[in-house]
Amino acid sequence: MTFAIRSYHPSDLPSLYRICLRTGKNGADASPLYHDPDLLGHYYAAPYAVLEADLCFVLTQAGTPHGYILGTRNSVAFHNHCEQEWFPCLRKRYPLPRAKEVSPDAQLIRLLHEGYAVNPDLMAYPAHLHIDLLPEAQGKGCGYTLIHTFLERLRVLSVPAVHLEVGIDNFRAIQFYERVGFHRIKEYEESIAFGMQLV
């Protein structure tokens, strides 16, 4: 069967959570790592789909989601929006863990309490994105098509540039982003920031 890309629909949200978890370990399944399977999605997927649905696209096969691309046109505005509309409820639901707790769940809960930090190194690239594909959708050109769809939407919105960050050990993703035209902005201890000018 062939894959298709369509705009996000609110009924896709559970699938976004599932895909985020199944790709949350540098593209591999992170399910065994987390006691609460929703934590990754709470931070890396759902707020984008809920708050900027027009920038969320879903990859489907026979109607079932197998991947997505989502993001924001303005990282600073998105940060502020999440502080008002997304994180307060989650912070009440997930109390801050004790300092000695170092589980993956505890680390994600701390991120929920920290919120999104706007990286000053990336201010010239106001938009950012996340893309995840299940293994059965990888290696078929779907990632390239999702990226193209997202970038064209940003161009329609007159967004000047976009960035993303990838784990420094995620070699397959690094090669993919370089192949589709992103350039390295800066390397950090655990990640690499990539960017692309759109105008």
N, C-alpha and C positions, 0 to 999 in steps of 0.2 A: 504494500500500500504506500501511497505517496504522502508526504507531509505538506501541510498548509499553514499559513500564517494568517491570523486574524487579530482584530482588536480585543483587548481584555473585556470580559464580562464579569460582574460581581460573583456569579456562580463559579468562576474559575478559582476563587481565593483558596479553597481547600487544596486544590491541585498545586497551586504555587507553594503553599507550605510544604507539601509532600516532595515536590521537585527540589526545593531549597535544601531540605534535609538529606535527600538522596544524592546530592551533589556537594554537600557541605564540607567535605574533607578533601580539598584541592581537586574537586571534580569527582571524587569517590563518595560512596555512601557513608554518611556520618551517623546513621541511625543507632549503631551500637554505642556511640559516645554520649548520648544525651538521655537523661531520665525523662525530661519533658520534651517531646518531639516538636513542639511549636516554637521553642526559643529562637532557633536560627531564623525562622520565617518572620517572627515578630520584629527582628532587627534588619534583616537583609532583603526582605521581599515585600511583605504585606503593606508597610507604610507607603511605599511607592505606588502600589496598585490602588490603594484606598484614596490617597491624597493627590496623585497625578495619574489618574487612570488613562488619560489621553496619550501618555507616553509608555504604556504597557502593552506589549504584543505577545501573543501566545502561539506557540508552535503545536499543532495538533496532527494526529493521525487517526482517521476514522472518528473525528470529533473529540478524541481524548487528548488532553494536554500532555506534551512530552518535553516541553521546554518553554522558556520565556526570555524576554529582554524587557527591562524596565529601568527607570531612572528619573532624573529631574532636570529641568531646564536651567535651574538656578540653585546651586547648593546652599547658598546663604539663606535664601527665602525658604527652602525646604527645611533647613535646620530650625528656623523659627516656627514654621508651621507644625513640625513634629513636636516641638516643645509645648505648643498650645493644644494640639489635637490628638497626639498619638502617645507620647511617653507618660503623661501624668497618670492615666488609668493603669498602665502596665506597672508603673512603680508602686502603686498601691497593691496590685495583685502579687508582685514579686518583691518582697522585702530585700533590702541589701544584705548579702551574705556576710557572715563573720570573716574577718581577715584571714583566718587559717583555712578557710574553705577554698580549695583550688580545683574543683571539678570543672569540666566543660560547662555544666549548667551554671555554676557560680560565676564563671568568667563572662558568660553571655548576660547574666542578670546584671553584672556590674556595667556592661556596655549599655544596657537599657537605662541605667541610672545616670550614666555619663552623657548619654545622648550622642548626637553626631558632632564631631569636631570639624570645623572648616579649616582645611590645611592651607596656610598662607602661601605655600609653594605653588598652589594650583589655582590661585585666584584668577589668572588669565584664561582658565578653562572652566567657565562657570557651570556647565552641565556635567553630570556624571551618570554612569550606567552600571547595571549588573546584568549578566547573561548566564543562564544555566540550562544545560541540555542533559536529559537522561542518556545513559550509555547507548540505548538503541537508536537515538537520534544523532549521535556523533559520527563524524567522518563522512557525512553525506551532503555537505555544503549548506546545511541548515543554519549553522552559526553565522556564516557569511551573509546569508539572506536576512537573518534577523538583524545583524549589525547594519546592513544597508537600509533596511526598513526604518530602524530607529534614527539613523543619521539623516535620512531624507526628511523625517518628521521634524528634527531639530532645525534643518535648513529652512523648512517652511515657516518655522517659528522665529527665524532670523537669529538663532543662537550662534555666537561666534566660534565657540570651541567646546570640546568635551574631554573629560578625563575619566580614568578608572584606575584602580589599584589591584594588583594581583600578587599573591603570595610568591616569595622569591624562589620557593621550591616547586612551584607549579609550572614545570618546564613546558608542558604541552600548551597551556594557556598563553604563556609568554610567546611561544612561536606563533600561535594563532593571531594574537594581537599585532605582532610585527608584520605578519603576512597580509593582514587586511588594511594596513596603512597607518597604524598608530606608531608614534615615536616615544622613546623613553624621555621622561622629563627629569626624574630623579630616582635614585636607588636608596632605599632605607634598609635598616637592619633585617626586617622581616618581609618587606614588600618592595615592589617596583611600581612607580606611578607612570602611566602612559597617557599621552594626549594626542589630540588631532584638531587642527584648525579646520573650520567649516566654511569660512568666508574669506 
